[in-house]
Amino acid sequence: TARIGTATTIIVTDSDPGGKKQSSHALKKNLHLSVTAYTFDTTFVSLLSKRSIAALYTHIFDRSEHRRTHQSNKPPPPRRRRSPINKMTEIELDYSLFGDLLIKPSTGETAQPEDVLMDKLILLYFGAHWSSPCLKFTPKLHLFNQLQGNKEEYEIVFCSMDRSQEEYDEYSEEMPWWCLPYAISTLPKLAEIYQASGLPYLVVLDLDGTVITKEGVQNLRMDPVGKRFPWRPQPLVDLMPTTYLASTLKEHPIEDLEEKYIMLYFASKNDALCEEFTPWLIKAYNILKGRRQGDFELLFVSSDGNQADFDSFFAGMPWGAVPYSDRGAKANLEKRLEITSYPSLVMLGPINYDEGEDRPIINPDIRSLIETGDYISDFPYYPKPYGDFCTTTDDINTHKCLIVFHENGGMDEQDEVEEAVKQAAIDYRGDEIIKFYWAFDDEAPLCATTRQACDLEFSEEA
């Protein structure tokens, strides 16, 4: 089942109220007849106006018209700090998310966000007076702040989740750092972008706006005086095992793979999905080995409960593995790569000696590419901003989506819709991560669940 709730999702239907299917050209032309859109969050669902979504669709599919409509005398937006979150798109740190003014309740100071945050590390502290864990954590943050010798390097920004102005005032009155005004309209978006799902929550942003860590609370508890601040993640090369097992069970030094791409396969013998996926991965691996010039390797990272299960599962694999005995490497890699389910397949690049001698994370999830057979021509699989909604393994809660349903269209129409969605994704130049999807299989679980959640009826008529 799909989790719908923590990000905004725009659904574009493919039929008018009478159920007549339209080509992508007709869909665009007659959009006022066929669009239904919803905004999701954890607490509400609201119907957006058809007119506004029609404008959005025109913006996406007609770049020239979009450019004409934006040639106006509007004042320039606030400057933003570039933050290359991933290969899918490039976004910027939007200072407007902090409102017009930041305040220091303890001194009464106010300042424009850019003036005090530009070119500094930023610690976003999401907390609330009603949260007892926050009441215990805030003194630790005070101590950390007092002990830091060079406070010019960073700024703390309190993002209040309080339920009333009175609670906010009482909680923030002695805070020596900057605070967002109470109930600022951009707070939900800020919490969504940085995935503030629990309290207390501390995110550390680098000078260029990229996320250094979302585990600031845990880091501060383990390092209360900030000796290792700003708690940058360890390089992947330091988390890899010192040796790996070849399929022959012979051990080799991990340095042998320094110049190769590495796929890390996180799986378990007793997991039904892993059992189903592994034969597909074996097929893909053998095909790629026949086509590539020895520039990649695949390593199995076992989540089996014992050595015997590892031995049994690994015996049928044609690739290498992290030794089962090295549980530390397994745990560190899973934490660093945010592995939360199995099977997971991650693509790492060769060691980059020009940028800190680490392995870049090229794509944190290439499982769907193997399942759909799209692994021949696009190696090493940099993420694309588009995909098939019916087969995707993306977590659609982490980014905004535009989904075009066209289940009953003919093959030519579906090809046309797919190409239109791909082109729209390529042309998109917005500030936020938006992924574009097409959906043609009415029996795909994610499609059916999404239609049901959005109350979008499916017509069997062509």
Disulfide bonds with the S-S distance in Angstrom:
none
